[in-house]
Amino acid sequence: MDKDKLEHLINDIGIARFVGRINSGLIDPVVGYQIVERFVAQHRSPSLASHLLALFRA
């Protein structure tokens, strides 16, 4: 999938399901986590950011 389609997908299904697809191998991790970083930067929220950091540290 190209980056535009992935950005649309993360908006459609949400970040948790998107990360699940990365972890299951459906989305390339390098590109997928770049999309996640952009998504988080655009939707800054202290609770969302801390939650995502916890996911990445796990």
Sequence and secondary structure as in RCSB ss.txt:
>XXXX:A:sequence
MDKDKLEHLINDIGIARFVGRINSGLIDPVVGYQIVERFVAQHRSPSLASHLLALFRA
>XXXX:A:secstr
  HHHHHHHHHHH HHHHHHHHHTTSS HHHHHHHHHHHHHHT  HHHHHHHHHHHH 
